[in-house]
Amino acid sequence: MRHALTFRRPVPGAERHADGWTLGWAGTAVMGILNVTPDSFSDGGRHAALNAAVASARAMCDAGVLFVDIGGESTRPGAAPVPAHEELDRVLPVIRALSGEGIVLSVDTMKPEVAAAALAAGAHLINDVTGLRDPQMRAVCADAGAPACVMHMQGEPRTMQRDPHYVDVVREVHGYLHAQAREALAAGVPDVILDPGIGFGKTLEHNLALLRALPDLTGGPHPVLIGASRKRLIDFIADVPEAPDRDPGSLALHLHAARHGAAIVRAHAAAAHVQALRVQTALNAG
């Protein structure tokens, strides 16, 4: 299966046309996670130094990821907000260091002012866990000609796991994503990726229902991203209390997502995911 994402700004590896640039790929691409925060749930502090962050991004690209997703604010359950200036102090040096190296840079942020500065510094894509609820975020992406990843989250990171409740989680989450996509495109955002938000305001049963219902979402017009890497549902299923030990479970969930049409998987163990997806692609080709 082929996927594509349209930009109105230059993007490494994209094909230029009359209306902008289109980045196309076959099968499931990997978005490597680059957290430049001290408190992320599984790798906080690992990339706090600029040279470590840049080296990790380059290594992920050498391994074959399509995107590197830079985050300067933790969105783990219970996380406290970070001021915009602090988030910018974390992400802008990394973006500037990687700009021009042929890497497609995504920035994981909920703040329009951070998104605007990141795009001005050389980022290409915005990954918004609040699903572009803020009209200012839609305006920032539209003005910059940058697509956005629209994610579903019930509540906010500080409170989202206290008591998540749905009448029909699949219908509600998919309906929300399609509605937000329509609003974003109507506001001038050039393209969107949809993310059901595994682990963001959902119980284990909610997460499994969404993963089982992926064909309903991936059968639509927009690329779908799944980010289950090292999430707590793996602990609930397989009794793995420490997040860094959950990469095998992450691979299992993401291979399932790939088999059911996901365009992108977002992962900490990026090189392992690239390898596993290449093997799965070869098996499917037979």
Secondary structure, DSSP 4 states (H G I P E B T S, - for coil): -EEEEEESS--TTPEEETTEEEEEEES-EEEEEEE--S--TTTTTTT-SHHHHHHHHHHHHHHT-SEEEEESS--STTPPP--HHHHHHHHHHHHHHHTTSS-EEEEE-S-HHHHHHHHHHT--EEEETTTT-SHHHHHHHHHHT--EEEE--SS-TTTTTSS---SSHHHHHHHHHHHHHHHHHHTT---EEEE--TTSS--HHHHHHHHHTHHHHHTSSS-BEE--TT-HHHHHHH---SGGG-HHHHHHHHHHHHHTT-SEEEESSHHHHHHHHHHHHHHHH-
